[in-house]
């Protein structure tokens, strides 16, 4: 039977695997002298690290509290990213718009995966 510990362990494992993969990608891109792409991957890695730390902060044995806190941080942190992307698009700042889009995409991916794990935990109750 899956429980809150399963959720926490599997999600943390998922985050660690994403971090490791992203670090490897950054290193490979740098070795290939693809600096711009490496820098964009570093942005992804930074988002993963931010939400990994926040998951630790939100740690709770109550699944509802964990979900409310963690998802709340996603909404709070990404809100300025959406605003920055909109402004960058309005002012034709393509570089900034791309950076904000990468941050948003990565955060949404992490949020979606957390919600998936949360549903798996709920189904097994």
Secondary structure by P-SEA (a helix, b strand, c coil): cccaaaaaaaaaaaaaaaaaaaaaaaaaaaaacaaaaaaaaaaaaaaaaaaaaaaaaaccccaaaaaaaaaaaaaaaaaaaaaaaaaaaaacaaaaaaaaaaaaaaaaaaaaaaaaaaaaaaaac
